[in-house]
Amino acid sequence: MSEKELLRKIGQLESVNDFLVTEIEHLDELMRLVGFKGGICTVKATANEIIKRGLVEAEEIT
């Protein structure tokens, strides 16, 4: 790849990264508003605990 192509690709990746960061921040805010005090971290911990306790089969979530 040429330097120009690499710089274009970096720009695209930075754009995608900015979009994903914004989406995660928004999701975190929504989770806090509906009662998950720690946001996404609390959602992840809750989901892992549900799976660990066998309250949902792991294959049901794929």
ROBA-658526 format. One record per residue (C-alpha): residue in three letters; z, x, y; residue number from 1. Coordinates in pm, 1 decimal, always signed. Each point is the difference from the previous one (the first is absolute). Layout:
residues N
- aa_Z_X_Y_i
- ALA_Z_X_Y_NUM .
...
END
This chain:
residues 62
- aa_Z_X_Y_i
- MET_+0.0_+0.0_+0.0_1 .
- SER_-70.7_+113.6_+348.9_2 .
- GLU_+268.5_+26.2_+265.3_3 .
- LYS_-141.4_-308.8_+171.3_4 .
- GLU_+20.3_-201.9_-322.6_5 .
- LEU_+354.7_+119.7_-63.5_6 .
- LEU_+109.5_-99.6_+351.0_7 .
- ARG_-160.1_-343.4_-46.7_8 .
- LYS_+182.3_-42.2_-332.3_9 .
- ILE_+330.6_+107.0_+158.6_10 .
- GLY_-53.2_-262.0_+270.1_11 .
- GLN_-61.6_-267.9_-260.8_12 .
- LEU_+310.5_+99.5_-195.1_13 .
- GLU_+213.0_+0.4_+315.6_14 .
- SER_-125.1_-349.7_+78.2_15 .
- VAL_+85.1_-127.4_-348.6_16 .
- ASN_+340.6_+167.4_+19.0_17 .
- ASP_+75.3_-164.1_+336.2_18 .
- PHE_-97.0_-339.3_-142.4_19 .
- LEU_+218.8_+43.7_-309.7_20 .
- VAL_+300.4_+119.8_+201.3_21 .
- THR_-31.5_-304.4_+226.5_22 .
- GLU_-21.0_-233.9_-300.3_23 .
- ILE_+305.4_+155.4_-165.9_24 .
- GLU_+199.2_-22.9_+322.8_25 .
- HIS_-96.6_-366.2_+34.7_26 .
- LEU_+91.2_-74.0_-362.5_27 .
- ASP_+332.8_+178.8_+45.6_28 .
- GLU_+73.1_-212.0_+307.6_29 .
- LEU_-87.2_-321.6_-184.8_30 .
- MET_+223.4_+90.2_-294.1_31 .
- ARG_+290.0_+62.1_+238.0_32 .
- LEU_-61.5_-337.2_+168.2_33 .
- VAL_+19.5_-185.3_-333.3_34 .
- GLY_+326.7_+165.5_-99.2_35 .
- PHE_-68.8_+338.4_-156.6_36 .
- LYS_+233.5_+200.8_+222.2_37 .
- GLY_-156.5_+335.2_-95.2_38 .
- GLY_-358.9_-125.6_+23.8_39 .
- ILE_-248.8_+133.7_-250.3_40 .
- CYS_+257.0_+233.1_-158.7_41 .
- THR_+219.0_-299.0_-84.2_42 .
- VAL_-298.4_-193.8_-136.2_43 .
- LYS_-91.5_+292.7_-225.8_44 .
- ALA_+357.6_+38.9_-123.4_45 .
- THR_+23.8_-372.9_-70.2_46 .
- ALA_-329.9_-2.9_-190.2_47 .
- ASN_+102.5_+303.2_-206.0_48 .
- GLU_+333.4_-163.4_-85.7_49 .
- ILE_-173.6_-323.1_-106.4_50 .
- ILE_-230.6_+197.6_-230.3_51 .
- LYS_+288.5_+217.7_-128.7_52 .
- ARG_+202.3_-308.6_-93.8_53 .
- GLY_-296.7_-149.0_-182.5_54 .
- LEU_-18.9_-303.9_+222.3_55 .
- VAL_-376.4_+42.7_+16.2_56 .
- GLU_-228.7_+174.0_-243.1_57 .
- ALA_-166.9_+309.8_+144.6_58 .
- GLU_-338.3_-120.6_-129.5_59 .
- GLU_+36.4_-321.3_+204.1_60 .
- ILE_-27.8_+199.4_+322.6_61 .
- THR_-322.3_+180.8_-84.4_62 .
END
